[in-house]
Amino acid sequence: MAEASRIFQTTLMPSLSQSLSLRKPCCSQTISLRRTSPALIRCTISTSSSDTTKAAATTPQPIPWGCDVDSLDNAAALQKWLTDSGLPPQKMDIQKVDIGERGLVATNNIRKGEKLLFVPPSLVISANSEWSFPEAGEVLKRYDVPDWPLIATYLISEASLMKSSRWSNYISALPRQPYSLLYWTRAELDRYLEASQIRERAIERINNVTGTYNDLKARIFSKHPNLFPEEVFNMETFRWSFGILFSRMVRLPSLDGRVALVPWADMLNHSCDVETFLDYDKSTKGVVFTTDRPYQPGEQVFISYGRKSNGELLLSYGFVPRQGTNPRDSVELPLSLKRSDKCYEEKVEALKKHGLSASQCYPLQVTGWPLELMAYAYLVVSPPSMIGKFEEMAAAASNKSTTNKDIRIPELEEQAFQFILDSCESSISKYTKFLQASGSMDLDITSPKQLNRKVFLKQLAVDLCNSEQRILFRAQYILRRRLRDMKRGELKALRLFDSVTKFFNK
């Protein structure tokens, strides 16, 4: 699901830094078996001497499970396993496609409004799935680990068991290196996404994943090393598992919003033109989606990953739709109170009461902006004489508040629009600077594979910045026109007032 263009295949992601198991032995290595359950074994690499042990620890090695993102061999094995495990006959097949490396392609005529998939609950991975190694699952549940880190740990546990896991065919068909901003280095985020607020979201997500792993390690893994050996459960395997979850996990509304991985369904790619989503169908007892258009044999079948902006799609799925094709695209506009404001402290206090801060971001779309943004702008430009209304404005600026959002303060409207325009133009200048520099970025890398990676990341960043700058240009045009019309209205009113005054002064 959500696999980006196959331009550079496995060169997209940097090599993983932790040494993992199940590599073929060479002359200096032997395979040792760590017994973790009477019926199950995990494999780890050991070396024949202390010197080779040190060398192996510093040599980056890839995750030993999964496949290249365009592998049809593993996909075919997955399809056969699913069929043997109870998946009903399908009207789709896994094939190489133009949009995404792999996708589900219609093999029969599919009608508009037809239900497809019918993946049974026994083939869905959720927090309630049965562990091949039940002792590990029992420990995590005793610690009340939330669903996301629980499923991430479950996925690593099952992956490390290789053929011993019932999910081995599914895991073998998952990408070895997910397309995710989790795999971008901090230097790459700073360089390529310097103009976009998605950079801050990516850093926050990376920090959250790192913090989650560190918390699990400190509270659970370190206390149960036989259940969670570090050579299996480490930062790199968690980066992989969370990359899989961010790009493939779905929320099923009809199952009380439960999150799950749905094999087969997660081979469906996203289209901005599609309005159909996965859900559990209680009548057929399976995960389905209902088509919103007909498909002919040979056509790729799509679903929607949600009403997401291009930045959000890049953040979780690693791709950016073509400019102008995503009607839900938006750009985060950063706004800030001025420290020179005589009422700065009072305004900050009012914002804090409603979960806001002196610096906030609001989404702009081609069609406009939220009422909360206008309320924040009113607060920024309001004079000390309006201190009694600061809290009302702050409440309206918060999406957590149920208060009336559509506040109007005519005497501040022009100043508020000018403030938003200034913020837009400040952001536009950052995008312009990046896009102008992107044509001459130094990509002097000795490794051809790394050069391919840098070119690919740069192109994703350029595509994102172009789409976000386009929205800012539209907002700039609307704001300039609104301000011009307001000034013309004021001038017209002033001329009318002058003519009335002259009439009475005769």
Summary of the structure (lengths in Angstrom):
residues: 506
radius of gyration: 27.3
end to end distance: 78.8
largest distance: 109.6
contacts: 1548
relative contact order: 0.11
helix: 48%
strand: 13%
